[in-house]
Amino acid sequence: MKLYLHIGTHKTGTTALQVLLAENYDKLLVQNILFPKAGRPWQRGGQHNIAWQLSNDSRFQSEWGTLKNLCDEIKNTPADNIIISSEDFECLYVKPRSLHIFKKHLNDIGCQVNIVIFLREWVSYSEVLYKELLKHGFNISFTEYIKTVLEEGKITFKDCTFCFEYEKIINSFEQIFDGKIYVKKWEEHIIEKGFFSIFKEKIILPPSQNLNLSSYRECGMNKNIAEKISMRFAKSQRWLKENHDITFL
């Protein structure tokens, strides 16, 4: 069976997609697609608890479903296509041992794992990610945050590492999983079309009501900072263009 592992990244409409998948659980099953219930901390979310288990994240709770529970659910489904989604899988790029464990469990139950990743342009991503982190207790200034992003190409908060050098995330997963890797450019309002275009089947779903992710406060971004960010990740942009034909304009 084919398994599509949607790994984010953060702030690319992941919540909207997960709500869409969860709310259409029964309709997906009819179309031979399972969006597992195991690993979902809340009914309309993704399989975040599996990502947290694999990364030893403090948010993991076994009652929300473990990797074993997930594999058991997949084994017992008649569906031939599986979708697993959590933006927190993205943070496993620095934990290859955990990715190998994940791969082995999925391969052992007959899954061919394909990776799906959406990417956001760096200036926009740095801005919206900062606002999101603030909601979760992030307490450094925007200036210090940008300085860290520019110097290290990543930001670490609690149990998660958010990488701005996208090629590192892609290469990490590509080196471990044997299936295809689908790299998509995130754009507002097309997350459904962009995701479901990966499937050969035409999937008819009602439109999501949660796709507008653009309304956020300015966090100190100005033209000078934006130019520095664009220059800092120019190499990543060239890599994406050469390897996955993606250009952010």
N, C-alpha and C positions, 0 to 999 in steps of 0.2 A: 504494500500500500504506500501511497505517497503522503508525506507529511511536510507541510509548509510551516516553517518556524519563522514567525515574524518577530524580529528583534529590535524594532524601533526604527529610527532613534527617537529619543525624547523630543517632544514638541513638534511632532509631525502628524498630528491627528490620530495618534494611537488610541486615545480614550474613545474618540468617536467611532473608530473602527470596531473596537472591542464591544461597545454598546450595541452596534449594529449586528455583530455576530451573535452576541448573547440573546438579543431580543428576537432573533430569527433562528434560534436553535432548531426548532422543529422543521421549519422550511428548508434549512440546510440539510438536515438528515434525509428528507425526501429526495434531495438532489445528490445524495451519496457523499455528503460532507459532514464531518463531526467537528464541532467546536467543544472540546471536553469541558465538563463541569469541574473535574478534579483540578485543584490548584488555583481556583478562583477565590480570592478572599471575600469578594462580594459578587452577588448574582450577575450583575451586568458588567463585570470586569473581565480582564484577561487572566492568564495563568501566572500571575506575579509570584505566587507562593512557591512555584517550582524554581523560578529564577532566584528567589531568596534562599531556598534550600541549598541550591548549588553554590551560591556565593557566601554561605554562612552568614547571611544577613539577619540582624536581630529581629526583623519583622516576621520571620518565618514562624508559622504555627501549624503543627501537624494536623489539627482538626480541619484546616482548610484544604487538605489534600496534599499528599506527598508524591514524589516521583514514582514510587511503586503504585500508588492509587491511580495516577495518570496512565501508566503503562497497562494496568489491569483494565481500565475503562476503554482504552484503545483496542486491546486484544478482544474485548467482548462486543465491539461495535460491528455492524454489518457494513459500515461505510468504508469506502476505499480511499477517501481523501480526508486528511486530518489537518486542521488549522490550530496552531498554538501561537498565542500572541502575548508578549509583554515587552515593553520598552526596557525593562530592567535586565533582559537577556543581553542587551548591548554591553553592560558593564562587565560581563564575563570574558570580554576579549583579553583581559589581563590574567585570566585563570584557565590556562589550557588544560590543566588536569581535570577541572570540573567539566569542561566541554567534552573531554574524552569519556568521562563517566556518563554524561548525558547521551552522547552518541552511542555508546555501548548498550545502554538500556533500550534505546529506540531501535537500534539495529537488531537486538535480540528478539524483538516482537515483530520483526519483518518490515520496519519502516525505512523507506528511502527518504532521507532528510534533505529538503531544499530550503535555502535561506532566503528570506525576504527582508530587505532593509530600505527604508526611506531616508533621504538626506535633505537637510535644509541648508540654504546658503548661510555662510559663517557669520556675517554681520547680524542678520536676523536671528540666527540661532543663539548667538551669545547674549542677545538682548532678552529674548523670551525665556531662555534657560535661567538667567539671573533672577528674573521675576518669579519663576516657578520655585527656585531654591529658597527664595525669601519666605515663601509660604510655609516652608518646612523647617524654619529655624536657622537658615544660613545668615550669618551675622558679620560678614566682612563687607567693606565698602565696594561700590561698583568699580572704583579706580583700582583697588587692590585685586579685585576679581579679574579685570581685564589684563592687568599686569601679569597675573599668574597664567592666564590663557595664552598670552603672547609669548611668555618665556618657556612654558612647559608644554603647551599644546593640549592641555587637559586641565580639568578641575576635579578635585576629590572632595566629597562631602559625605560624612557618615560612612556607610558601607559601599558607596558607589563612586566610580570614576567615570567622568564624562569626557570622552575623547573628541577633540576637534580635528585631529588628523585622521580623517575617515578611512584612509587606506589601511591604517593599523587594525581597525575593527574588521574591515572586510577580509583582509589577509588572514587574520586570526581564525575566523570561522571557516574560510575557504580551505585552509590547510588541514582542518580536522574533519569537516563533513564532506561526504563524497558527492552529494547531489548538486543541483544547479544553485547558483546564487543570483538572485534578482535584485539589482540595484536600481532604485527609482528616485527621481527628483520629486521632492514634496512641493505641491502647490495647493493653495487653498481651494477647498470645495471639490477636489477630485480624488480624495483618498479612496473612495469606494471604487471608482472607475480604474484608478491606478492599481489597486490591489487585485480586484477581481479579473482584470485583463490578463493576469498571470494564468488563470485557469482556461483550459480549452473550452469547457462548458460555458454556456451563457447563463449567468446567475441573475435572476430577477429579484431584487429586494426593494423594499420601500426606502425612500430617502432618509438619511439620518437627520435628526434635528439639532445635532451638536457639532456642526462642521466649522463654524466661524471661530477661528482661534486667533484672530488678528488684533483684537482689541486689548491692548496692554499699555500701561503707562511707560513713558520714556524713562530710562534709568541712567541718564547721563550720557547717552550716545551722541556723538557729534561727528562731523565730517572727518576730522583728524583721526579720531579713534577708528572710525569705519575704514579709512584708508589703511591704517596700520594692520587691522585684522585681515583685510583683503590681501595685503602684501605678505603677511605672515603665512597664510595658507594658500599662496599661489602655487606652490609645489603640489599640494594636495589637489588643487583644481586641475592642474596639468595631468596628474595621475588618473583622475576620474575621467577626464576627456579621452585619454589614450586607452584606458582599460575598459571603460563602461559607457563611453560616448555620452557623458553627462557634463553639461556646462551650465553654470549659474550666471544669468545675465541680469 
